[in-house]
C-alpha cells in the first residue's frame, strides 16, 4: 500500500505553493508544513493522496538549495 501524505503537506501545497503560483524553496515549504501542524494538530492525519502524487504536484514549484 502506498504511503499517504499528511493533510498538512497537502494544505501547504494548496495554500502556500499552488495558490501563489510561484516557485518556493523546499525548506520554506517544510517550514510552512511545520507551522500548519503547530496551529492544527489534526493536520498530522493522512490525506486522501499519496506522497508520490503530492511529489508530482510539487514538481516545477520547488527549488532546492
C-alpha positions as CSV (number, residue, x, y, z in Angstrom):
1,X,0.0,0.0,0.0
2,X,1.3,3.4,-0.9
3,X,2.3,5.9,1.9
4,X,-0.2,8.7,2.2
5,X,0.8,12.4,2.5
6,X,-0.2,14.3,5.7
7,X,-3.0,16.7,5.4
8,X,-0.6,19.5,6.4
9,X,1.6,18.7,3.4
10,X,-1.3,18.9,1.0
11,X,-2.6,22.1,2.6
12,X,0.8,23.7,2.4
13,X,1.0,22.9,-1.3
14,X,-2.5,24.2,-2.0
15,X,-2.3,27.4,0.0
16,X,1.4,28.3,0.1
17,X,2.7,27.0,-3.3
18,X,-0.1,26.4,-5.8
19,X,-2.3,29.4,-4.8
20,X,0.7,31.8,-5.2
21,X,1.8,30.2,-8.5
22,X,5.4,30.8,-7.7
23,X,8.4,28.6,-7.0
24,X,9.5,28.3,-3.4
25,X,12.5,26.8,-1.6
26,X,11.9,23.3,-0.3
27,X,13.0,24.5,3.1
28,X,10.2,27.2,3.1
29,X,7.7,24.6,2.1
30,X,8.8,22.4,5.1
31,X,8.6,25.4,7.4
32,X,5.0,26.0,6.2
33,X,4.1,22.4,6.9
34,X,5.5,22.6,10.4
35,X,3.7,25.9,11.1
36,X,0.4,24.4,9.9
37,X,0.9,21.3,12.2
38,X,1.6,23.5,15.2
39,X,-1.6,25.5,14.6
40,X,-3.8,22.5,13.9
41,X,-2.5,19.0,15.1
42,X,-5.4,17.4,13.2
43,X,-3.4,18.1,10.0
44,X,-1.0,15.4,11.1
45,X,-3.6,12.8,9.9
46,X,-3.3,11.1,6.5
47,X,-4.8,12.9,3.5
48,X,-6.5,11.2,0.6
49,X,-3.5,11.4,-1.8
50,X,-0.2,9.6,-1.7
51,X,3.2,11.0,-1.1
52,X,4.0,10.2,-4.7
53,X,1.0,12.1,-6.1
54,X,2.0,15.1,-3.9
55,X,5.6,15.0,-5.2
56,X,4.3,15.1,-8.8
57,X,2.2,18.1,-7.9
58,X,5.2,19.9,-6.4
59,X,7.4,19.4,-9.4
60,X,8.1,22.7,-11.1
61,X,7.3,24.7,-7.9
62,X,10.0,23.5,-5.5
63,X,13.6,24.8,-5.7
64,X,16.4,23.1,-3.7
65,X,19.3,24.7,-2.0
